[in-house]
């Protein structure tokens, strides 16, 4: 153990920042020790020690701005900002609901990388909340540094979400130092060690409860494997003649057809049967992109009734979670051979979805594995897609729209990312509309998207195996 760290631990013990007894943590767990660094702000000598130890840990990490999570880490981060001459930003603790709805204080250059500083990590969950807020304001985060790591495996939990954790000292190391200086007995030291060893972090619980894919997801995965394609055709044309003509040319290349049935002006009762013939012949599944968003009772009627009776012919539907989890009950209560994709992130410019919303949607999906097969998501580049993908639990698929053969967009706010990049970044399937149905040669174009996406997929699998 580094002597500076040892001295620091003893100082913390002197000011009673480490307490032993029975303490209820935020999560409700009873802990045999408690680390409370709030008061160190009144001990300039200890602040200096903490700051120097933190600076030592962050040497060599690339970041252009730093932030301290209020309150404890905020004054420390201000000192570090001064010492390193690196700008500071911070997050308002209470959400601001008036004036400019800006919750991050300070000047942030778009896409700047920010180091997050905090006093203690217990589960990692609150770090993620902070990162969500930063990311939704365009600030990138890859590293977090804390003074004390008192978690069971917070570093692993954060790494799973794409962030590196650095810590000055662990709670077990603290207990060892205090024991070796006669400040605590061996019993207490062992109690701390055992407590941390057996602690179930929130992150861990979530990983353990990763569900097995539902039957509809398995059917879709089987189709992808068998046909060797992860292409979803978004056939947004306005009449049945064009619809079935383009479908007949492109169906051999696709694993799933995405419809916007309410665009088809001559929709009639024969449509579902004509569609079924093709889906059986060419073996693709059907996703009606209805983007349900209302209360449970209304979506139930929209899904099962009306002109289109979507539940009769579509394997999957898309759902916005804005109305809350009950929308899934409204849609799927009593139905077990259908499933959904939830809108977790969108491809349109300046849409209102932020990181916190995305995470909530993913949490709802995770809690409803029997009616959710995955998420519709978008990232502007491979790095952003990969970040999103890391948030999605095993057993759920990420479908990405806003895909072209090259980078670009349309005049109405759509953004396009190249197909290969989307899949290399982590998209399990790509959704392509105009790139195929507006092209002269539908079949050739569908084939091109298919190979770009499939090659990207194979590349990703190969890299994962390395
Ligand atoms: O964020 C989204 C979500 C969806 S489902 N962005 C999208 O573009 N979509 C849908 O994907 C959109 O409604 C359209 O049907 C398709 C993309 O079409 P394209 O012609 O731009 O490829």
Boltz pocket constraint, residues with backbone or C-beta under 6 A from the ligand:
constraints:
  - pocket:
      binder: B
      contacts: [[A, 234], [A, 236], [A, 260], [A, 289], [A, 318], [A, 345], [A, 346], [A, 347], [A, 348], [A, 376], [A, 378], [A, 401], [A, 402], [A, 403], [A, 414], [A, 431], [A, 432], [A, 433], [A, 434], [A, 435]]
      max_distance: 6.0
